[in-house]
Amino acid sequence: MALPFLPGYSPNSRLGKERFHKSQHFNYNNGVPLLVGSEKPGIGGEPLVGQKIKPKHSVYPKGQGSSMPSWVAFDKKTLCFEAYFQENVTDAQNETYRIRKCKIYFYLEDDTIQVVEPEFKNCGIPQGTLICRHRIPLPPPNNDQFYNVYHFNLNQQMVLYSRTFTLTNCDPFTRNFLTRLGVILNDPAPVPEDPYSSLREQLDKNMNPLRPYERCDTLKQFLDNDRKVLRFCCLWDDTESVFGDPRELVLYYFLADDTIEIHEVFYPNSGRDASPKFLRRGKLPKRPPAQMKQPGEITERTVLNVFASKNQGERYMLDNLQTGAVHEEFYKDHDLVIGGEVNVWGRRVIITDCDDFTKDYYRSNYGIEDFTPVQYKAPPDPIPQKPPRLVPPYNGFGSEEDSLSSCQGLLLRPPRKDFNKFMEKDSCGMESNVLNFRAKMVTSDAVDREREFIISFYLCDDSISVLEPPQRNSGVLGGKFLERGRVKKPGQELFKKELSEYFTAQDLYVGAILCISGKNFQLVAADEYTFNYMEKHAEEFPKANMGSILSKLRSVPEEKQSEIRKFVALSDPTSTGFIAYESFRNLLMDLDCGLSEHEVLVLCRRFSERTQPDVDAGLMLAVAQDFLRKKHFEEIPDMARAFTHRDRHNAGRLPTKETRTVCKAFQLPLPENLLGGLLSKFSDGDEIDYHAFLAGINWIENPAPPVMPSDVLKFCVNVGFDANGATVKNVNYTALLQDVFSFPSNNADPTTATST
């Protein structure tokens, strides 16, 4: 029963439709209305009644492959078919039709077709490209559509512009491509015989020349082996002749035409005049005649009879059977082997060795693997070593390297520096490549024991500088204690021939004692960058190698392991899994397992709970204003306009990255650690209140109280030690002992609180 035509029961074709535009089909041209859009659709892009729109793209099955366009996916991929068509010949007497073979190329990238007929010599028919490459429409009445890949199959006919082509065969790529598309290919069809072509072939076979010439085609050998030469080392023993001696030769065999050329090796002061060639290039006979043939005595063709006629002139008849031909045997590549002999026009030449290309050639073509050279002369006497050049001892003038370079030649040159190391380890951006340590002087003087020093080691040139921060009421003026330069290790003789040893980066670690300028300094701490750099390059710094540290701990005997277990149980009665750093450090130092102070710090840093102490924001702003005041930086209003220009929403906030970009653009003269700390103080999430930031560093309108030089020095040298940087507060002894001694864990997983 049909539904009644009530609201909601009748179907509406416009439901879900969003496009209702109408295409323009008519236009006026010179006052005459014309149809200009025959292929344009109707309302909403839908075709009109009875309208057929030509497809614009190729028809391929939709799969789960790549979504690339056809001109990318099928670039340089073409289907090739062999075909023929029959052409009627009405004006010829010997033929009524002609079979013309051609190739049909279908380009997959744009569904274009090209028909090409191979050219034949003296055919008398225009050949070549019959149909240029373009999209070919189907025959009527489907001429609004174009040929696609599914219209091609073997043993079928195709009509291309009123000319019927029969597809006979295809190449392997085409067969494989159509098979993958699901097309079932027919069997290849035979090509019918062309009567006129058969007649021409029969006539050509019957036309024998009066003077048949032998065909000697060496073009293929030349194209395959051009510029390929076998090289052999040879020896000709000429000691039997007067003033004769062994002669070394080099034999070249040219694979392009089987010719041989020989050169002689001339050594300096040999007493012989260097000749260009020992044997010019040519074919070398195996059995040369006793007497050289005269020119014209041996020819490529044999003449049987020579007779003359007064009417017809001279005639020559060639010998087709070659009854009087002289065949000579020449040396080939298979005749040349190491240890074999070559008869070079009566001279006995022995092949002793060959080059690598020759070995590869014989190995691949003849399977020869033995290329042992022939020893024909005694090994040369060892070259006497030059006596070592004696170097005078250092005289005390200049550096040792400079004095040594002046003894190595007449021209004085400065000593060379390691440029590669300088480029790799020089400061670049946030990577300073400088190791900073805090040190104290080892002395019995009570005043000197309280002095603190900052020892910086520059990795680019292994130089050391010592700086003493000023301390209030210490009675000692701070400043530069040692100029930057390389420092010699103590206990070395001054005036000696060998170069002195200098302190390297491996000699500096927490707990080490350095003798600098006659003073002993003990390194008591290092900054965070130094620890991170040494741990990152643990293969260069043994004191920061976690593997060697753990191996020393595993060497602890069993009775001391039980003591460790009791000590940590007493130190952590609540079983939190953490123990104070000082207590755990004293425990490790009492084990006598060879751990240094630096190794204990690296171990505790690995299994530690570290906190970053907070720095006073007012002190940071005061130090920043002191830097800007000394540099006379007065571009804060310009920075405010730059911040406002970047703040498109007038929110008064900008991302941290953009704020740092503006500061770098105005070259704000602040150290990197101080600028980063200030931006973190004024940040709220990922945004910064730039108005408050500019007001804080404005030393003209909002001056801050003066600061001490020691406070400025904290940010100037970019050093963060235990008092100012990250500190090791608690150590996760549960995870450490479990990794080292495999002790079971008695509490909940405390390793979640560690941060390495």
VEXRO-557147 format. One record per residue (C-alpha): residue in one letter; x, y, z. Coordinates in steps of 0.02 Angstrom, whole numbers, padded with zeros to 5 digits, always signed. Layout:
aXYZ...
END
This chain:
m+00000+00000+00000a+00071+00170-00050l+00100+00303+00082p-00019+00451+00082f+00047+00620+00025l+00051+00692+00199p+00185+00808+00271g+00335+00701+00315y+00282+00552+00209s+00331+00614+00037p+00518+00604-00011n+00612+00767-00037s+00762+00763-00153r+00829+00926-00082l+00862+00855+00092g+01047+00870+00134k+01084+00974-00020e+01186+01133+00005r+01221+01195-00171f+01081+01276-00272h+01177+01385-00395k+01137+01382-00580s+01267+01377-00716q+01264+01502-00859h+01228+01412-01023f+01184+01559-01138n+01271+01719-01181y+01259+01857-01310n+01392+01872-01445n+01371+02021-01564g+01191+02033-01511v+01153+01849-01549p+01108+01729-01407l+01222+01576-01412l+01242+01417-01311v+01414+01432-01230g+01407+01300-01093s+01355+01134-01168e+01455+01037-01037k+01403+01141-00888p+01288+01056-00762g+01121+01114-00702i+01062+01176-00533g+01178+01127-00391g+01305+01045-00505e+01188+00904-00558p+01183+00856-00743l+01034+00904-00848v+00912+00778-00919g+01002+00679-01055q+01167+00769-01026k+01330+00670-01024i+01480+00754-00946k+01650+00697-01005p+01758+00625-00866k+01909+00728-00820h+02012+00594-00733s+02065+00415-00763v+01959+00268-00707y+02050+00156-00582p+01985+00045-00444k+01978+00132-00275g+02087+00041-00150q+02185+00073+00008g+02343+00129-00080s+02427+00296-00086s+02323+00455-00105m+02450+00536-00222p+02386+00610-00385s+02401+00506-00543w+02533+00617-00619v+02645+00576-00469a+02598+00395-00439f+02610+00345-00624d+02750+00461-00677k+02855+00384-00819k+02747+00227-00819t+02682+00180-00991l+02589+00030-01061c+02659-00032-01228f+02557-00136-01351e+02606-00210-01518a+02473-00184-01651y+02442-00177-01837f+02315-00107-01956q+02271-00152-02134e+02284-00017-02267n+02207-00038-02439v+02316-00001-02590t+02217+00044-02745d+02346+00116-02864a+02478-00021-02854q+02492-00170-02970n+02588-00290-02857e+02485-00268-02699t+02305-00238-02647y+02328-00209-02462r+02470-00180-02343i+02495-00235-02162r+02576-00097-02061k+02647-00140-01891c+02652-00008-01753k+02664+00017-01566i+02529+00096-01457y+02587+00185-01299f+02462+00220-01160y+02526+00346-01030l+02452+00307-00860e+02482+00479-00786d+02353+00568-00896d+02269+00431-01004t+02350+00495-01163i+02385+00383-01312q+02524+00388-01442v+02540+00278-01597v+02713+00256-01673e+02759+00154-01828p+02941+00095-01837e+03034+00165-01986f+03100+00048-02120k+03233+00091-02245n+03173+00131-02422c+02991+00091-02385g+02923+00243-02477i+02789+00275-02345p+02790+00416-02216q+02820+00329-02050g+02856+00376-01871t+02724+00453-01758l+02553+00417-01833i+02451+00490-01690c+02527+00618-01574r+02509+00599-01387h+02340+00659-01325r+02176+00591-01257i+02080+00501-01393p+01889+00496-01386l+01791+00337-01412p+01705+00310-01580p+01526+00374-01600p+01403+00371-01519n+01516+00374-01363n+01626+00513-01428d+01597+00613-01268q+01707+00487-01174f+01891+00445-01189y+01991+00286-01194n+02053+00226-01025v+02155+00078-00964y+02007-00042-00965h+01981-00024-01153f+02145-00114-01190n+02161-00302-01209l+02252-00422-01323n+02177-00497-01480q+02046-00360-01498q+02018-00213-01612m+02019-00028-01570v+01957+00113-01679l+02067+00266-01668y+02005+00405-01781s+01921+00289-01908r+02073+00175-01918t+02053+00000-01845f+02203-00065-01747t+02219-00245-01690l+02318-00272-01528t+02429-00425-01543n+02548-00424-01394c+02619-00319-01250d+02776-00307-01144p+02796-00391-00972f+02764-00229-00874t+02599-00201-00964r+02546-00382-00936n+02588-00372-00752f+02500-00203-00729l+02339-00257-00813t+02338-00421-00718r+02351-00329-00553l+02203-00220-00605g+02100-00378-00629v+02097-00375-00818i+02097-00550-00895l+02214-00539-01044n+02180-00637-01201d+02311-00742-01289p+02427-00649-01407a+02365-00639-01585p+02474-00678-01738v+02516-00540-01861p+02455-00580-02038e+02586-00587-02173d+02611-00438-02285p+02620-00497-02467y+02726-00354-02527s+02850-00368-02382s+02871-00553-02417l+02903-00515-02600r+03035-00387-02554e+03123-00507-02436q+03126-00641-02570l+03200-00520-02696d+03334-00465-02572k+03384-00646-02540n+03401-00681-02726m+03509-00527-02756n+03681-00600-02719p+03825-00479-02748l+03954-00519-02881r+04094-00491-02757p+04041-00558-02587y+04140-00482-02444e+04171-00563-02277r+04081-00478-02137c+04196-00436-01993d+04095-00335-01869t+04196-00283-01715l+04083-00139-01663k+04003-00236-01518q+04173-00283-01447f+04228-00102-01460l+04072-00033-01375d+04078-00161-01234n+04264-00149-01196d+04315+00026-01246r+04439+00105-01124k+04462-00062-01035v+04645-00111-01029l+04732-00256-00942r+04898-00209-00864f+05037-00336-00832c+05211-00317-00758c+05339-00414-00862l+05524-00457-00861w+05641-00479-01010d+05804-00565-00964d+05933-00487-01079t+06086-00540-00981e+06151-00653-01122s+06186-00505-01235v+06336-00391-01217f+06310-00266-01076g+06137-00341-01054d+06037-00343-00893p+05859-00385-00841r+05733-00262-00913e+05567-00224-00829l+05419-00199-00947v+05236-00153-00933l+05119-00243-01054y+04950-00165-01097y+04815-00274-01175f+04672-00175-01252l+04510-00273-01242a+04425-00162-01372d+04525-00234-01519d+04642-00369-01444t+04798-00265-01471i+04955-00259-01364e+05071-00117-01320i+05230-00132-01214h+05324+00004-01121e+05491-00009-01033v+05518+00048-00855f+05666+00168-00838y+05736+00202-00666p+05834+00358-00622n+06020+00346-00658s+05997+00183-00755g+06109+00241-00898r+05977+00209-01031d+05889+00331-01145a+05701+00330-01116s+05615+00273-01275p+05431+00310-01301k+05378+00128-01327f+05457-00043-01323l+05323-00112-01442r+05196-00006-01533r+05014-00050-01518g+04956-00191-01631k+04912-00375-01634l+05054-00484-01575p+05074-00652-01667k+05113-00806-01565r+05234-00876-01694p+05311-00731-01787p+05391-00772-01954a+05579-00780-01970q+05575-00640-02096m+05456-00495-02096k+05327-00494-02236q+05336-00355-02361p+05193-00229-02372g+05052-00302-02477e+05114-00481-02462i+04977-00524-02339t+04803-00453-02378e+04632-00474-02301r+04558-00545-02463t+04634-00667-02588v+04633-00626-02775l+04620-00784-02882n+04646-00717-03057v+04692-00551-03131f+04655-00524-03315a+04640-00375-03426s+04525-00335-03571k+04542-00196-03695n+04354-00170-03699q+04306-00192-03515g+04468-00146-03428e+04543-00237-03279r+04439-00359-03176y+04473-00447-03013m+04395-00608-02948l+04398-00638-02760d+04419-00808-02680n+04258-00854-02591l+04331-01017-02525q+04489-00933-02461t+04602-01067-02529g+04758-00960-02523a+04721-00862-02364v+04856-00852-02232h+04788-00868-02054e+04896-00805-01913e+04866-00842-01730f+04879-00691-01615y+04888-00676-01426k+04719-00663-01338d+04674-00619-01160h+04663-00802-01108d+04845-00828-01159l+04911-00701-01034v+04934-00777-00861i+05053-00739-00718g+05209-00844-00740g+05177-00872-00925e+05289-00823-01069v+05253-00707-01214n+05354-00713-01374v+05378-00531-01422w+05458-00549-01593g+05590-00668-01532r+05610-00596-01356r+05560-00706-01211v+05454-00600-01093i+05391-00671-00927i+05231-00603-00847t+05265-00572-00662d+05114-00476-00593c+04956-00378-00639d+04848-00240-00567d+04683-00254-00473f+04572-00222-00625t+04657-00364-00718k+04633-00480-00569d+04448-00439-00561y+04431-00468-00748y+04510-00642-00744r+04417-00685-00584s+04246-00645-00659n+04275-00709-00837y+04389-00860-00813g+04370-00902-00628i+04556-00885-00591e+04595-00854-00408d+04783-00880-00399f+04875-00716-00432t+05037-00751-00341p+05171-00634-00414v+05335-00703-00480q+05485-00651-00375y+05625-00607-00495k+05736-00496-00389a+05799-00494-00212p+05704-00389-00087p+05776-00214-00072d+05891-00174+00069p+05807-00090+00214i+05819+00097+00207p+05936+00154+00345q+05844+00255+00471k+05898+00432+00495p+05979+00465+00661p+05863+00558+00778r+05884+00744+00777l+05954+00801+00942v+05855+00940+01021p+05944+01059+01138p+05869+01082+01310y+05750+01223+01349n+05843+01384+01385g+05707+01477+01477f+05666+01607+01343g+05487+01604+01282s+05378+01449+01291e+05444+01273+01270e+05343+01244+01111d+05406+01405+01033s+05586+01361+01072l+05563+01186+01000s+05486+01252+00836s+05638+01366+00812c+05748+01210+00811q+05650+01119+00675g+05696+01229+00526l+05786+01381+00466l+05626+01481+00448l+05554+01527+00617r+05371+01479+00631p+05255+01490+00780p+05200+01325+00856r+05041+01251+00783k+04885+01247+00886d+04750+01114+00881f+04625+01207+00772n+04501+01062+00763k+04493+01051+00953f+04470+01239+00964m+04322+01235+00842e+04240+01088+00932k+04263+01147+01112d+04248+01335+01091s+04099+01421+01173c+03944+01418+01064g+03776+01483+01125m+03728+01405+01291e+03875+01283+01281s+04020+01373+01364n+04135+01218+01367v+04213+01287+01527l+04228+01180+01685n+04211+01286+01843f+04266+01226+02015r+04266+01308+02186a+04430+01285+02276k+04514+01327+02440m+04697+01351+02476v+04784+01210+02570t+04895+01302+02695s+04927+01323+02878d+04887+01508+02872a+04718+01540+02952v+04680+01688+02838d+04721+01596+02677r+04619+01444+02729e+04460+01551+02727r+04491+01619+02553e+04385+01548+02412f+04436+01535+02230i+04349+01494+02067i+04457+01388+01951s+04398+01384+01770f+04465+01257+01645y+04438+01301+01460l+04419+01144+01356c+04461+01230+01190d+04647+01255+01233d+04671+01170+01404s+04702+01338+01488i+04663+01379+01670s+04613+01542+01753v+04593+01574+01940l+04474+01707+02007e+04453+01757+02189p+04281+01829+02229p+04292+01975+02350q+04233+01940+02528r+04181+02072+02652n+04292+02102+02803s+04415+01968+02747g+04563+02083+02732v+04605+02014+02559l+04573+02105+02396g+04480+01993+02274g+04498+01987+02087k+04603+01895+01961f+04725+01777+02048l+04798+01692+01891e+04794+01748+01710r+04718+01625+01588g+04849+01505+01521r+04911+01327+01529v+04980+01271+01696k+05124+01148+01713k+05114+01002+01831p+05231+01018+01981g+05391+00920+02005q+05460+00938+01827e+05634+00991+01780l+05641+01163+01702f+05786+01148+01579k+05756+00983+01487k+05737+00920+01309e+05562+00848+01326l+05405+00955+01333s+05328+00983+01502e+05163+00905+01554y+05016+01020+01584f+04857+00998+01682t+04717+00920+01579a+04530+00912+01605q+04546+00738+01681d+04655+00807+01822l+04516+00920+01885y+04381+00843+01994v+04304+00875+02163g+04431+00825+02295a+04585+00846+02185i+04732+00952+02244l+04816+01063+02113c+04981+01153+02132i+04962+01320+02042s+05098+01452+02054g+05173+01365+02205k+05007+01362+02299n+04906+01204+02332f+04720+01217+02295q+04591+01086+02340l+04435+01077+02231v+04287+01069+02349a+04138+01094+02230a+04087+01113+02048d+03943+01197+01962e+03796+01109+01882y+03861+01130+01704t+04027+01048+01751f+03940+00897+01828n+03824+00879+01679y+03966+00894+01553m+04076+00766+01641e+03931+00644+01660k+03883+00667+01477h+04063+00631+01422a+04095+00492+01547e+04214+00404+01426e+04334+00552+01441f+04317+00578+01629p+04345+00419+01733k+04289+00506+01893a+04115+00531+01817n+04098+00357+01741m+03951+00273+01827g+04006+00100+01772s+04175+00111+01859i+04094+00187+02015l+03968+00044+02029s+04105-00086+02000k+04202-00014+02148l+04048-00026+02257r+04015-00206+02204s+04190-00251+02262v+04139-00218+02444p+04150-00380+02547e+03995-00464+02619e+04025-00412+02801k+04027-00227+02750q+03868-00250+02649s+03778-00306+02807e+03846-00152+02896i+03778-00043+02757r+03607-00124+02776k+03606-00093+02965f+03665+00087+02944v+03529+00136+02821a+03397+00048+02928l+03448+00152+03079s+03461+00313+02978d+03287+00290+02904p+03174+00225+03044t+03013+00273+02951s+03065+00174+02793t+03045+00321+02674g+03182+00256+02561f+03283+00417+02575i+03433+00461+02682a+03522+00626+02710y+03664+00661+02591e+03795+00696+02725s+03757+00534+02816f+03766+00430+02657r+03926+00519+02603n+04010+00479+02768l+03955+00298+02747l+04033+00283+02575m+04194+00369+02625d+04216+00247+02771l+04201+00093+02658d+04381+00111+02593c+04329+00056+02418g+04432+00188+02329l+04292+00314+02296s+04344+00495+02282e+04241+00646+02332h+04190+00677+02151e+04135+00497+02124v+04028+00503+02282l+03945+00662+02218v+03911+00585+02046l+03837+00430+02129c+03725+00531+02245r+03670+00642+02101r+03615+00487+02007f+03507+00427+02153s+03457+00593+02230e+03315+00711+02265r+03382+00881+02213t+03302+01049+02242q+03335+01215+02159p+03354+01353+02291d+03253+01509+02261v+03344+01671+02222d+03277+01837+02285a+03188+01928+02142g+03234+02098+02215l+03419+02052+02214m+03407+01993+02034l+03323+02158+01981a+03454+02258+02074v+03595+02163+01990a+03509+02184+01820q+03492+02372+01846d+03676+02380+01896f+03723+02295+01731l+03611+02412+01629r+03675+02566+01722k+03857+02522+01687k+03818+02490+01502h+03715+02651+01488f+03567+02554+01416e+03426+02679+01388e+03319+02590+01257i+03183+02530+01376p+03046+02642+01295d+03089+02568+01126m+03075+02394+01199a+02903+02439+01269r+02845+02491+01095a+02913+02329+01022f+02820+02226+01153t+02659+02322+01120h+02677+02294+00932r+02692+02107+00958d+02546+02104+01081r+02405+02100+00952h+02267+02069+01082n+02327+02207+01202a+02331+02080+01345g+02492+02144+01420r+02571+01971+01406l+02682+01885+01280p+02751+01709+01265t+02922+01679+01342k+03001+01642+01174e+02943+01807+01097t+02998+01904+01251r+03172+01828+01241t+03177+01868+01053v+03141+02053+01086c+03276+02059+01221k+03403+01982+01103a+03350+02100+00964f+03389+02253+01073q+03549+02168+01135l+03499+02181+01318p+03668+02176+01409l+03623+02045+01540p+03706+01875+01570e+03608+01727+01506n+03577+01652+01678l+03517+01819+01748l+03400+01850+01600g+03329+01674+01613g+03301+01694+01800l+03211+01860+01777l+03097+01790+01641s+03053+01643+01753k+03009+01763+01896f+02889+01864+01789s+02813+01715+01699d+02637+01651+01728g+02633+01484+01641d+02706+01513+01468e+02669+01700+01463i+02763+01848+01538d+02695+02014+01601y+02812+02125+01500h+02751+02286+01585a+02810+02223+01755f+02971+02157+01679l+03014+02325+01599a+02967+02420+01757g+03081+02308+01860i+03235+02333+01751n+03205+02520+01720w+03352+02593+01816i+03306+02772+01767e+03127+02782+01832n+03130+02643+01964p+03309+02638+02033a+03351+02493+02147p+03469+02501+02297p+03654+02471+02259v+03720+02293+02265m+03884+02220+02325p+04018+02162+02202s+04002+01985+02268d+03818+01981+02218v+03860+02042+02043l+03997+01912+02028k+03873+01770+02058f+03787+01809+01893c+03939+01877+01801v+04043+01718+01801n+03890+01608+01769v+03940+01485+01906g+03813+01395+02013f+03890+01297+02157d+03806+01208+02300a+03764+01369+02389n+03686+01450+02237g+03636+01308+02122a+03555+01138+02127t+03594+01045+02290v+03590+00860+02335k+03474+00849+02483n+03419+00668+02502v+03482+00507+02423n+03369+00364+02370y+03471+00227+02452t+03340+00093+02412a+03362+00107+02224l+03551+00126+02241l+03576-00029+02349q+03457-00129+02241d+03557-00087+02084v+03726-00117+02165f+03700-00261+02287s+03527-00322+02229f+03453-00290+02403p+03264-00317+02408s+03156-00164+02433n+03056-00160+02596n+02946-00011+02557a+02838+00055+02420d+02926+00107+02263p+03021+00264+02317t+03109+00280+02151t+02962+00377+02085a+03024+00527+02184t+03198+00526+02109s+03251+00641+01972t+03412+00607+01881
END
